[in-house]
């Protein structure tokens, strides 16, 4: 299974799904977190190697139980 396939399915179908079915507010919140997980526009950390001066940016994770990347338990 390709990395991020679940997230891609949600990005493609979530709007249509939530219009068709009643969704609890907590589910809406968790899905929103998952969809913005590691998104640089939501914030990031900058790491710089003091030896070679390579710079790397890492997007913040959502820490949601629902996220396939984070999978954090409550």
N, CA, C and O atoms as a GROMACS GRO file, in nm:
protein
  296
    1UNK      N    1   0.085  -0.119   0.000
    1UNK     CA    2   0.000   0.000   0.000
    1UNK      C    3   0.089   0.124   0.000
    1UNK      O    4   0.184   0.134   0.078
    2UNK      N    5   0.059   0.216  -0.086
    2UNK     CA    6   0.139   0.338  -0.098
    2UNK      C    7   0.123   0.426   0.026
    2UNK      O    8   0.018   0.429   0.089
    3UNK      N    9   0.229   0.498   0.058
    3UNK     CA   10   0.225   0.589   0.172
    3UNK      C   11   0.126   0.702   0.145
    3UNK      O   12   0.127   0.763   0.038
    4UNK      N   13   0.041   0.728   0.243
    4UNK     CA   14  -0.052   0.839   0.232
    4UNK      C   15  -0.180   0.810   0.155
    4UNK      O   16  -0.256   0.902   0.127
    5UNK      N   17  -0.205   0.685   0.120
    5UNK     CA   18  -0.323   0.653   0.040
    5UNK      C   19  -0.452   0.680   0.117
    5UNK      O   20  -0.550   0.726   0.059
    6UNK      N   21  -0.453   0.653   0.247
    6UNK     CA   22  -0.573   0.679   0.328
    6UNK      C   23  -0.600   0.829   0.332
    6UNK      O   24  -0.714   0.872   0.316
    7UNK      N   25  -0.495   0.907   0.354
    7UNK     CA   26  -0.510   1.052   0.356
    7UNK      C   27  -0.561   1.103   0.221
    7UNK      O   28  -0.645   1.193   0.217
    8UNK      N   29  -0.511   1.047   0.112
    8UNK     CA   30  -0.555   1.088  -0.021
    8UNK      C   31  -0.703   1.057  -0.042
    8UNK      O   32  -0.775   1.137  -0.101
    9UNK      N   33  -0.747   0.942   0.005
    9UNK     CA   34  -0.889   0.906  -0.007
    9UNK      C   35  -0.974   1.007   0.069
    9UNK      O   36  -1.077   1.052   0.019
   10UNK      N   37  -0.932   1.042   0.191
   10UNK     CA   38  -1.006   1.141   0.269
   10UNK      C   39  -1.008   1.276   0.199
   10UNK      O   40  -1.112   1.342   0.194
   11UNK      N   41  -0.895   1.318   0.145
   11UNK     CA   42  -0.890   1.447   0.075
   11UNK      C   43  -0.986   1.448  -0.044
   11UNK      O   44  -1.051   1.549  -0.071
   12UNK      N   45  -0.995   1.335  -0.114
   12UNK     CA   46  -1.080   1.326  -0.232
   12UNK      C   47  -1.229   1.315  -0.199
   12UNK      O   48  -1.312   1.372  -0.270
   13UNK      N   49  -1.263   1.245  -0.093
   13UNK     CA   50  -1.404   1.209  -0.068
   13UNK      C   51  -1.467   1.268   0.058
   13UNK      O   52  -1.588   1.259   0.074
   14UNK      N   53  -1.388   1.329   0.147
   14UNK     CA   54  -1.440   1.374   0.275
   14UNK      C   55  -1.552   1.477   0.261
   14UNK      O   56  -1.654   1.466   0.330
   15UNK      N   57  -1.536   1.574   0.175
   15UNK     CA   58  -1.638   1.677   0.158
   15UNK      C   59  -1.773   1.618   0.119
   15UNK      O   60  -1.877   1.654   0.175
   16UNK      N   61  -1.770   1.528   0.024
   16UNK     CA   62  -1.892   1.461  -0.022
   16UNK      C   63  -1.953   1.375   0.089
   16UNK      O   64  -2.075   1.374   0.107
   17UNK      N   65  -1.869   1.304   0.163
   17UNK     CA   66  -1.916   1.216   0.270
   17UNK      C   67  -1.982   1.294   0.382
   17UNK      O   68  -2.090   1.256   0.429
   18UNK      N   69  -1.919   1.403   0.426
   18UNK     CA   70  -1.975   1.477   0.540
   18UNK      C   71  -2.103   1.553   0.503
   18UNK      O   72  -2.182   1.587   0.590
   19UNK      N   73  -2.123   1.580   0.374
   19UNK     CA   74  -2.249   1.640   0.330
   19UNK      C   75  -2.363   1.538   0.332
   19UNK      O   76  -2.478   1.572   0.357
   20UNK      N   77  -2.329   1.414   0.307
   20UNK     CA   78  -2.429   1.309   0.294
   20UNK      C   79  -2.469   1.246   0.428
   20UNK      O   80  -2.584   1.205   0.445
   21UNK      N   81  -2.374   1.239   0.523
   21UNK     CA   82  -2.399   1.169   0.650
   21UNK      C   83  -2.379   1.262   0.769
   21UNK      O   84  -2.295   1.352   0.764
   22UNK      N   85  -2.456   1.240   0.876
   22UNK     CA   86  -2.434   1.320   0.998
   22UNK      C   87  -2.304   1.274   1.066
   22UNK      O   88  -2.281   1.155   1.085
   23UNK      N   89  -2.221   1.370   1.101
   23UNK     CA   90  -2.091   1.340   1.162
   23UNK      C   91  -2.082   1.411   1.296
   23UNK      O   92  -2.117   1.529   1.307
   24UNK      N   93  -2.036   1.340   1.399
   24UNK     CA   94  -2.018   1.400   1.531
   24UNK      C   95  -1.907   1.506   1.525
   24UNK      O   96  -1.812   1.492   1.448
   25UNK      N   97  -1.918   1.611   1.607
   25UNK     CA   98  -1.817   1.717   1.608
   25UNK      C   99  -1.675   1.667   1.636
   25UNK      O  100  -1.579   1.719   1.580
   26UNK      N  101  -1.662   1.566   1.723
   26UNK     CA  102  -1.527   1.515   1.752
   26UNK      C  103  -1.465   1.448   1.630
   26UNK      O  104  -1.344   1.458   1.609
   27UNK      N  105  -1.545   1.381   1.552
   27UNK     CA  106  -1.495   1.317   1.430
   27UNK      C  107  -1.453   1.424   1.330
   27UNK      O  108  -1.348   1.411   1.266
   28UNK      N  109  -1.533   1.529   1.316
   28UNK     CA  110  -1.496   1.639   1.227
   28UNK      C  111  -1.361   1.698   1.266
   28UNK      O  112  -1.277   1.726   1.181
   29UNK      N  113  -1.342   1.717   1.396
   29UNK     CA  114  -1.218   1.774   1.448
   29UNK      C  115  -1.099   1.683   1.420
   29UNK      O  116  -0.994   1.730   1.376
   30UNK      N  117  -1.114   1.553   1.445
   30UNK     CA  118  -1.004   1.458   1.424
   30UNK      C  119  -0.967   1.445   1.277
   30UNK      O  120  -0.849   1.436   1.244
   31UNK      N  121  -1.066   1.443   1.190
   31UNK     CA  122  -1.037   1.433   1.046
   31UNK      C  123  -0.968   1.560   0.998
   31UNK      O  124  -0.875   1.553   0.917
   32UNK      N  125  -1.011   1.675   1.047
   32UNK     CA  126  -0.945   1.800   1.008
   32UNK      C  127  -0.798   1.799   1.050
   32UNK      O  128  -0.711   1.840   0.973
   33UNK      N  129  -0.771   1.751   1.172
   33UNK     CA  130  -0.632   1.741   1.219
   33UNK      C  131  -0.551   1.649   1.128
   33UNK      O  132  -0.440   1.682   1.088
   34UNK      N  133  -0.609   1.533   1.095
   34UNK     CA  134  -0.539   1.437   1.012
   34UNK      C  135  -0.507   1.495   0.874
   34UNK      O  136  -0.398   1.474   0.821
   35UNK      N  137  -0.601   1.568   0.817
   35UNK     CA  138  -0.582   1.623   0.684
   35UNK      C  139  -0.476   1.733   0.680
   35UNK      O  140  -0.418   1.760   0.575
   36UNK      N  141  -0.450   1.797   0.794
   36UNK     CA  142  -0.347   1.902   0.798
   36UNK      C  143  -0.218   1.856   0.865
   36UNK      O  144  -0.129   1.937   0.891
   37UNK      N  145  -0.208   1.726   0.894
   37UNK     CA  146  -0.088   1.672   0.959
   37UNK      C  147   0.034   1.692   0.869
   37UNK      O  148   0.030   1.661   0.750
   38UNK      N  149   0.140   1.744   0.926
   38UNK     CA  150   0.268   1.770   0.859
   38UNK      C  151   0.259   1.876   0.748
   38UNK      O  152   0.349   1.888   0.666
   39UNK      N  153   0.150   1.951   0.747
   39UNK     CA  154   0.133   2.059   0.650
   39UNK      C  155   0.214   2.179   0.696
   39UNK      O  156   0.192   2.230   0.806
   40UNK      N  157   0.306   2.225   0.614
   40UNK     CA  158   0.395   2.335   0.652
   40UNK      C  159   0.319   2.464   0.683
   40UNK      O  160   0.366   2.546   0.761
   41UNK      N  161   0.203   2.482   0.623
   41UNK     CA  162   0.125   2.604   0.649
   41UNK      C  163   0.067   2.604   0.791
   41UNK      O  164   0.025   2.708   0.841
   42UNK      N  165   0.064   2.487   0.855
   42UNK     CA  166   0.015   2.475   0.992
   42UNK      C  167   0.127   2.490   1.095
   42UNK      O  168   0.102   2.483   1.216
   43UNK      N  169   0.249   2.510   1.048
   43UNK     CA  170   0.364   2.528   1.136
   43UNK      C  171   0.470   2.422   1.112
   43UNK      O  172   0.441   2.312   1.065
   44UNK      N  173   0.593   2.457   1.144
   44UNK     CA  174   0.704   2.365   1.120
   44UNK      C  175   0.822   2.399   1.211
   44UNK      O  176   0.829   2.506   1.271
   45UNK      N  177   0.916   2.304   1.217
   45UNK     CA  178   1.042   2.326   1.288
   45UNK      C  179   1.153   2.331   1.183
   45UNK      O  180   1.147   2.262   1.081
   46UNK      N  181   1.252   2.412   1.210
   46UNK     CA  182   1.366   2.425   1.119
   46UNK      C  183   1.488   2.364   1.189
   46UNK      O  184   1.520   2.400   1.302
   47UNK      N  185   1.554   2.272   1.121
   47UNK     CA  186   1.674   2.209   1.175
   47UNK      C  187   1.791   2.244   1.085
   47UNK      O  188   1.782   2.234   0.962
   48UNK      N  189   1.901   2.285   1.145
   48UNK     CA  190   2.019   2.324   1.070
   48UNK      C  191   2.140   2.248   1.124
   48UNK      O  192   2.166   2.250   1.244
   49UNK      N  193   2.213   2.180   1.036
   49UNK     CA  194   2.333   2.106   1.076
   49UNK      C  195   2.448   2.206   1.092
   49UNK      O  196   2.481   2.277   0.997
   50UNK      N  197   2.510   2.211   1.209
   50UNK     CA  198   2.620   2.305   1.230
   50UNK      C  199   2.746   2.269   1.152
   50UNK      O  200   2.832   2.354   1.131
   51UNK      N  201   2.757   2.144   1.110
   51UNK     CA  202   2.876   2.100   1.037
   51UNK      C  203   2.868   2.133   0.888
   51UNK      O  204   2.959   2.195   0.832
   52UNK      N  205   2.758   2.091   0.824
   52UNK     CA  206   2.748   2.109   0.678
   52UNK      C  207   2.650   2.220   0.638
   52UNK      O  208   2.637   2.250   0.520
   53UNK      N  209   2.583   2.279   0.735
   53UNK     CA  210   2.485   2.386   0.713
   53UNK      C  211   2.362   2.343   0.632
   53UNK      O  212   2.291   2.427   0.577
   54UNK      N  213   2.337   2.214   0.626
   54UNK     CA  214   2.215   2.167   0.560
   54UNK      C  215   2.095   2.208   0.646
   54UNK      O  216   2.098   2.194   0.768
   55UNK      N  217   1.992   2.258   0.582
   55UNK     CA  218   1.870   2.302   0.652
   55UNK      C  219   1.756   2.208   0.614
   55UNK      O  220   1.738   2.175   0.497
   56UNK      N  221   1.680   2.167   0.714
   56UNK     CA  222   1.566   2.082   0.691
   56UNK      C  223   1.445   2.138   0.765
   56UNK      O  224   1.456   2.179   0.881
   57UNK      N  225   1.331   2.139   0.698
   57UNK     CA  226   1.206   2.185   0.758
   57UNK      C  227   1.115   2.064   0.777
   57UNK      O  228   1.099   1.982   0.687
   58UNK      N  229   1.057   2.054   0.896
   58UNK     CA  230   0.970   1.941   0.928
   58UNK      C  231   0.837   1.996   0.979
   58UNK      O  232   0.833   2.068   1.079
   59UNK      N  233   0.728   1.961   0.909
   59UNK     CA  234   0.596   2.007   0.949
   59UNK      C  235   0.550   1.943   1.079
   59UNK      O  236   0.582   1.828   1.106
   60UNK      N  237   0.476   2.019   1.158
   60UNK     CA  238   0.423   1.967   1.284
   60UNK      C  239   0.323   1.855   1.256
   60UNK      O  240   0.250   1.858   1.157
   61UNK      N  241   0.322   1.757   1.345
   61UNK     CA  242   0.226   1.648   1.332
   61UNK      C  243   0.099   1.682   1.411
   61UNK      O  244   0.099   1.771   1.496
   62UNK      N  245  -0.008   1.610   1.380
   62UNK     CA  246  -0.137   1.640   1.443
   62UNK      C  247  -0.156   1.571   1.577
   62UNK      O  248  -0.236   1.616   1.659
   63UNK      N  249  -0.085   1.462   1.600
   63UNK     CA  250  -0.097   1.383   1.724
   63UNK      C  251  -0.239   1.330   1.747
   63UNK      O  252  -0.281   1.308   1.860
   64UNK      N  253  -0.310   1.309   1.639
   64UNK     CA  254  -0.447   1.258   1.646
   64UNK      C  255  -0.447   1.106   1.652
   64UNK      O  256  -0.364   1.041   1.588
   65UNK      N  257  -0.539   1.050   1.728
   65UNK     CA  258  -0.554   0.904   1.733
   65UNK      C  259  -0.594   0.850   1.598
   65UNK      O  260  -0.563   0.736   1.563
   66UNK      N  261  -0.663   0.931   1.521
   66UNK     CA  262  -0.720   0.890   1.395
   66UNK      C  263  -0.618   0.889   1.281
   66UNK      O  264  -0.638   0.820   1.181
   67UNK      N  265  -0.513   0.964   1.296
   67UNK     CA  266  -0.413   0.981   1.190
   67UNK      C  267  -0.333   0.854   1.168
   67UNK      O  268  -0.285   0.792   1.264
   68UNK      N  269  -0.318   0.813   1.042
   68UNK     CA  270  -0.242   0.693   1.012
   68UNK      C  271  -0.092   0.715   1.029
   68UNK      O  272  -0.017   0.619   1.042
   69UNK      N  273  -0.049   0.838   1.029
   69UNK     CA  274   0.092   0.870   1.048
   69UNK      C  275   0.126   0.879   1.197
   69UNK      O  276   0.228   0.826   1.241
   70UNK      N  277   0.043   0.946   1.273
   70UNK     CA  278   0.069   0.967   1.416
   70UNK      C  279   0.017   0.851   1.501
   70UNK      O  280   0.090   0.795   1.582
   71UNK      N  281  -0.109   0.817   1.480
   71UNK     CA  282  -0.171   0.706   1.552
   71UNK      C  283  -0.156   0.711   1.702
   71UNK      O  284  -0.146   0.607   1.768
   72UNK      N  285  -0.156   0.829   1.757
   72UNK     CA  286  -0.134   0.846   1.900
   72UNK      C  287  -0.259   0.805   1.978
   72UNK      O  288  -0.371   0.836   1.938
   73UNK      N  289  -0.239   0.736   2.087
   73UNK     CA  290  -0.352   0.695   2.171
   73UNK      C  291  -0.381   0.801   2.275
   73UNK      O  292  -0.292   0.869   2.325
   74UNK      N  293  -0.510   0.815   2.305
   74UNK     CA  294  -0.553   0.916   2.402
   74UNK      C  295  -0.511   0.881   2.542
   74UNK      O  296  -0.539   0.955   2.636
   0.00000   0.00000   0.00000
